[in-house]
């Protein structure tokens, strides 16, 4: 008797499905570098974006 049933419209279900499909496509093209989900160091991301990931100076 303590169950709550939430109505989800058809358009909302379709929106969720499309988001999941887009995420799967994105992840197949750009696989996540860190599967553990740990945040990366911002400075290394900036260096990689600038094209000098190997240059620490």
TADA-V509883 format. One record per residue. N is the residue number from 0. RES is the residue in one letter. D_FIRST is the distance of its C-alpha to the first C-alpha in Angstrom with 2 decimals. Layout:
# TADA-V509883
n = {N | N}
res = {RES | RES}
d_first = {D_FIRST | D_FIRST}
This chain:
# TADA-V509883
n = {0 | 1 | 2 | 3 | 4 | 5 | 6 | 7 | 8 | 9 | 10 | 11 | 12 | 13 | 14 | 15 | 16 | 17 | 18 | 19 | 20 | 21 | 22 | 23 | 24 | 25 | 26 | 27 | 28 | 29 | 30 | 31 | 32 | 33 | 34 | 35 | 36 | 37 | 38 | 39 | 40 | 41 | 42 | 43 | 44 | 45 | 46 | 47 | 48 | 49 | 50 | 51 | 52 | 53 | 54 | 55 | 56}
res = {X | X | X | X | X | X | X | X | X | X | X | X | X | X | X | X | X | X | X | X | X | X | X | X | X | X | X | X | X | X | X | X | X | X | X | X | X | X | X | X | X | X | X | X | X | X | X | X | X | X | X | X | X | X | X | X | X}
d_first = {0.00 | 3.79 | 5.57 | 8.52 | 10.88 | 14.43 | 17.24 | 20.38 | 23.50 | 25.97 | 28.58 | 26.45 | 25.73 | 29.49 | 30.41 | 28.39 | 29.99 | 33.42 | 33.08 | 32.13 | 35.04 | 37.43 | 36.50 | 37.14 | 40.49 | 41.44 | 40.67 | 42.73 | 45.66 | 45.35 | 43.75 | 42.43 | 45.12 | 42.77 | 39.94 | 38.74 | 37.96 | 40.36 | 42.00 | 45.64 | 48.55 | 49.31 | 53.06 | 52.98 | 50.97 | 53.58 | 56.42 | 54.93 | 54.51 | 58.14 | 59.37 | 60.74 | 58.06 | 60.79 | 62.94 | 61.92 | 64.92}
